[in-house]
Amino acid sequence: MLSLDALGIYKEEPGSQKLPFPFSMFYPDRGNFLAFIGNLRSRKYMIEATRGFKKGSSFQIQAGVAPEWAKGAAWSDHSSFWKFGYPGIMVTDTGGFRSPCHTTKEDTMEKLNFEAMSRIVIGMHTSAVHLTSLRK
């Protein structure tokens, strides 16, 4: 399962990404990347999803396996699949760790980076095609 969640906020300024510990030790403090987040059961699919993404887009991505209890790891629809033993990956701009407006009335269209999202759409297309090719 691929859950695309919060895909529009991208910033180059240092400090525009504020991840919780211990993730803040390993991932950038600039909100200029797309994150692929999975649990251990989803690891092999996450590797393949990112491999496929890179075939179609040079947009910066970060990928990681997180325990299901880690803050933010289960903040989307993929977590329902995890609960029943299915692999699931959240693909996100990391929402609330990047934008103070996330899920508020100030979360408006003019804050979105459409150039970045167009590059992400192309990458997600090649990711999906790559994932489906693995089943043949």
C-alpha positions in Angstrom: 0.0 0.0 0.0 1.3 3.4 -0.9 -0.2 6.3 1.0 0.5 9.7 -0.5 0.0 12.2 2.3 1.0 15.9 2.6 3.0 16.4 -0.6 3.2 20.1 -1.2 5.5 21.9 1.2 9.2 22.2 0.2 11.6 24.8 1.6 15.4 25.2 1.2 15.9 27.2 4.4 17.9 25.6 7.2 15.7 24.7 10.1 12.6 24.3 7.9 12.4 20.6 8.9 12.0 19.8 12.6 12.0 16.0 13.0 11.7 14.4 16.5 14.7 12.7 18.1 16.3 10.3 17.0 15.3 11.0 13.4 16.7 14.6 13.7 20.1 13.1 14.0 20.0 11.3 10.7 17.8 13.3 8.4 18.1 16.9 7.0 16.9 20.0 8.8 15.8 21.5 5.4 12.3 20.7 4.3 13.3 20.1 0.7 12.8 16.3 0.3 10.1 13.7 0.0 10.1 11.0 2.7 9.3 7.3 2.2 8.5 5.8 5.5 7.8 2.1 6.2 7.9 -0.4 9.0 10.2 -3.5 9.0 7.6 -5.6 7.1 7.5 -3.0 4.4 11.3 -2.6 4.0 11.8 -4.5 0.8 8.9 -2.7 -0.9 10.2 0.7 0.3 13.5 -0.1 -1.3 11.9 -1.0 -4.6 9.5 2.0 -4.4 12.4 4.4 -4.0 14.4 2.6 -6.8 11.4 3.1 -9.1 11.0 6.8 -8.0 14.6 7.5 -8.9 14.1 6.2 -12.4 11.6 9.0 -13.2 12.6 11.9 -11.0 15.7 13.5 -9.5 13.7 15.0 -6.7 15.5 14.5 -3.4 14.1 11.7 -1.3 14.8 10.2 2.1 13.7 6.7 3.0 13.6 5.0 6.4 12.2 2.1 8.3 10.6 3.3 11.6 9.0 1.5 14.4 5.3 1.8 14.4 5.2 3.7 17.7 7.6 6.4 16.5 6.1 9.9 16.4 4.7 10.5 12.9 5.5 7.0 11.5 1.8 5.9 11.6 0.2 9.3 10.7 -1.5 8.1 7.6 -3.7 5.5 6.1 -0.9 3.0 5.6 -1.0 2.3 9.4 -4.3 0.5 9.0 -2.5 -1.9 6.7 0.3 -2.4 9.2 -2.2 -3.3 11.9 -3.4 -6.3 9.8 0.1 -7.4 8.8 0.3 -5.9 5.3 3.2 -3.9 4.0 2.5 -0.2 3.7 4.6 2.9 2.9 3.8 6.5 3.6 5.1 9.0 1.0 5.1 12.5 2.5 6.6 15.9 2.9 6.4 15.1 6.6 3.5 17.5 7.2 3.4 18.8 10.7 7.2 18.5 11.1 7.6 21.0 8.3 4.6 23.2 8.2 3.0 24.9 11.2 -0.1 25.3 9.1 -0.5 21.6 8.5 -4.2 20.5 8.9 -5.3 24.1 9.9 -7.4 26.6 8.1 -4.1 28.3 7.2 -3.1 25.2 5.1 -3.9 26.9 1.8 -3.1 26.4 -1.8 -0.7 29.3 -2.2 1.7 27.6 0.2 2.1 24.6 -2.1 5.1 24.1 -4.3 3.6 23.0 -7.6 7.0 22.7 -9.4 8.1 20.2 -6.8 4.8 18.3 -6.9 5.0 17.9 -10.7 8.4 16.2 -10.3 7.0 14.0 -7.6 4.1 12.9 -9.8 6.5 11.7 -12.4 8.6 9.9 -9.8 5.5 8.3 -8.2 4.4 7.1 -11.7 7.7 5.3 -12.3 7.6 4.0 -8.8 4.2 2.4 -9.3 5.2 1.0 -12.7 8.4 -0.4 -11.1 6.5 -2.0 -8.2 3.9 -3.7 -10.5 6.7 -5.1 -12.7 8.1 -7.0 -9.7 5.0 -9.2 -9.6 5.5 -10.6 -13.1 
